[in-house]
Structures are given as C-alpha cells and as structure tokens.
C-alpha cells in the first residue's frame, strides 16, 4: 500500500483503482443497463409481427432502438476499459 498523498507535492504516477472503485464506475453501470435494455428491445423487435410494423409505418422501431442502445452500451463499456479510474500517487524519491 502506498503512502498518503501530501498536498503541494507533484504527482507523477497514476495507479489503477481498486476493484471496488471499478465496480461502481458509472460507465460500467450505464453501459450494463443500456446493454440489457438493448438486448430486450432487439429480441422484441425480432419478434414483432405485422401489426406492430404497420403501426410504425413499416419500420421496426424496437429493433433499431435496441441496436442503437447496444452501440451506446458498447461505447460506454469500451470507454471504461480503455480509460480506467486512476488514483494519483506520488513518486518515491528515496
């Protein structure tokens, strides 16, 4: 475990956060929720019958909205994986 950061000292190194910090990163929560809703809408869109398509002017709104949500969820999850939360730590000069 590293020493606490002292105010006024330069911070030169970034350490990735703990498992609990990554677990509660909002990017993962938002990405997971959008992914779940996206999967539900894609399945619903694939199961839409002719009545639903007729009401939506021939466009499968559930399917396209689900695909959009899955794309946004993938962006959030990729963002969380490529730019993890960091904790600034000071460099040991000793």
QUIZIFEN-V882468 format. One record per pair of residues at least 24 apart in sequence whose ideal C-beta (glycine too) atoms are under 10 Angstrom apart, sorted by sequence separation. I is the first residue (numbers start at 1). J is the second residue. D is the distance in Angstrom with one decimal. If there is no record, write none. Layout:
BEGIN
I_J_D / I_J_D
END
This chain:
BEGIN
41_65_5.3 / 42_66_3.6 / 41_66_3.1 / 42_67_6.4 / 40_66_7.2 / 41_67_8.3 / 38_65_8.1 / 39_66_7.0 / 41_68_8.9 / 42_69_8.4 / 37_65_8.9 / 38_66_4.8 / 41_69_6.4 / 42_70_6.8 / 37_66_7.7 / 38_67_7.3 / 40_69_9.1 / 41_70_8.7 / 38_68_7.6 / 39_69_8.5 / 38_69_3.3 / 39_70_7.1 / 37_69_5.5 / 38_70_3.8 / 36_69_9.0 / 37_70_9.1 / 38_71_8.1 / 34_68_9.3 / 35_69_7.4 / 38_72_7.9 / 39_73_9.1 / 34_69_4.9 / 35_70_6.3 / 38_73_5.7 / 33_69_9.3 / 34_70_7.7 / 37_73_8.4 / 38_74_9.2 / 34_71_9.2 / 35_72_9.0 / 36_73_8.4 / 34_72_5.5 / 35_73_3.8 / 34_73_3.9 / 35_74_7.8 / 33_73_8.0 / 34_74_9.0 / 31_72_8.1 / 32_73_7.4 / 34_75_9.2 / 35_76_8.6 / 30_72_8.7 / 31_73_4.7 / 34_76_6.7 / 35_77_7.5 / 30_73_7.9 / 31_74_7.5 / 33_76_9.4 / 34_77_9.2 / 31_75_7.8 / 32_76_8.6 / 31_76_3.4 / 32_77_7.7 / 30_76_5.3 / 31_77_4.0 / 29_76_9.0 / 30_77_9.1 / 31_78_8.5 / 27_75_9.4 / 28_76_7.6 / 31_79_8.1 / 32_80_10.0 / 27_76_5.0 / 28_77_6.8 / 30_79_9.9 / 31_80_6.6 / 26_76_8.9 / 27_77_7.3 / 30_80_9.1 / 31_81_9.7 / 25_76_9.9 / 27_78_9.3 / 28_79_9.7 / 29_80_9.5 / 27_79_5.5 / 28_80_5.1 / 27_80_3.8 / 28_81_9.0 / 25_79_9.8 / 26_80_8.8 / 27_81_9.0 / 25_80_5.7 / 27_83_8.6 / 27_84_9.6 / 22_80_7.9 / 25_83_10.0 / 27_85_9.1 / 22_81_9.7 / 25_84_7.8 / 25_85_5.7 / 24_85_9.4 / 22_84_6.4 / 21_84_8.7 / 22_85_6.5 / 21_85_5.2 / 21_86_9.4 / 21_87_7.9 / 17_84_6.4 / 18_85_9.0 / 16_84_5.1 / 17_85_4.1 / 16_85_7.4 / 17_86_6.4 / 18_87_8.0 / 14_84_9.5 / 16_86_6.0 / 17_87_5.7 / 14_85_9.6 / 15_86_6.4 / 16_87_7.7 / 14_86_3.9 / 15_87_5.1 / 13_86_9.3 / 14_87_7.2 / 15_88_8.0 / 13_87_9.7 / 14_88_6.1 / 15_89_5.1 / 13_88_7.8 / 14_89_7.4 / 11_87_9.7 / 12_88_8.9 / 13_89_5.4 / 11_88_4.2 / 12_89_8.6 / 13_90_7.6 / 10_88_9.9 / 11_89_6.8 / 12_90_7.3 / 13_91_5.7 / 11_90_5.6 / 12_91_4.5 / 13_92_9.4 / 10_90_7.3 / 11_91_7.9 / 9_90_5.3 / 10_91_7.8 / 5_87_8.7 / 9_91_9.1 / 5_88_6.4 / 5_89_6.7 / 6_90_7.0 / 9_93_9.7 / 2_87_8.5 / 4_89_9.4 / 5_90_5.7 / 3_89_8.3 / 4_90_9.1 / 2_89_5.0 / 3_90_7.3 / 2_90_7.9 / 3_92_8.0 / 2_92_8.4
END
